[in-house]
Amino acid sequence: MSIVESPPSLFDEIAELIASTPSAEEILTFRPSAEVQERARDLLDRLKRDSLSHEEEQELDQYEQAELLIRLVKAKVRILNGP
């Protein structure tokens, strides 16, 4: 029986960041991997052409939710650590 690994998601990368007990600077400089960024760009391009499956629409929604989460976390870090 083989296990098929799915590509990393933005949520996976955020979870890894949090699990690593990052410094404020590491949180503020966090960027998704090139692979995750490319997947998001691909989904957005395909959305513009109306060629997304239902599952891909859900995946794109998850990217949007993850992006909102990391923006919120970064904003909170900036507030707590001052200018």
N, C-alpha and C positions, 0 to 999 in steps of 0.2 A: 504494500500500500504506500503510495507516494503522497507527500504533502505538497500542495501547490501554495507557494508563498505569494501573497498579493504585494504589490508595490507599497512602499510606505505612504501613509497618509499624513496630512498636516497634523491631525490629532495625535498620531503616533509620535511625530517629532516633538510636539508640545509636551506630551507625556514624558518622553525621554528627557527633555529639558528640565521639567519640574522634578523628576526623579533624581536628577543629578545634583540637587540642592544648589542651584546657580546663584551667583552673586547678582546684585542689581545690574551691574554692567553687562553681564552675560545675558540677562533677560532683555535689556534694552537693545543689545546688538543681535539678538536672535533673528535669523532669516531662514525661511524654509529651504530645503535642499534644492539643487537644480532640478532634480527629478520631479519633486513635488511641484515646483514652479512651472515646469514644462507641461505636466499633466493638467494643471489648472488652466494654463493658456490654451491648451488643446481643447479642453471642454468649453471654454469661453468662445473660442473661434467656431466650434461646432454649434454652439447655442445660437450664434448669429446666423448660421445657415439652416437653422431648424432641423438639425440632424442628430439630436441627442435622444438616446433611449430613456425610458423612465428611470432606470437604475443610474444612468449617467446624470440625469437631472438631480437625483437624490445625492449623488456624490458631489456635484457642484454646490448644492445647498450646504453640505457638510463643510466644504472648503470655506464657504462664506461664514458659517457659524464659527469655525475655528479661527478665521481671520479676525472676526469681531472679538473673540475671547482673548487672543494675544494682544490686540490693540487696547482692550480694557486693562489687562494685566500691566502692560507697559505704562499706561496712564497712571495707574495706581502706584507703580514703582516710582514714577517721576514725582508724584505728589508726596509720597512718604519720604523721599530722599532729597527733596528741595531742588532748586535750580542747578 
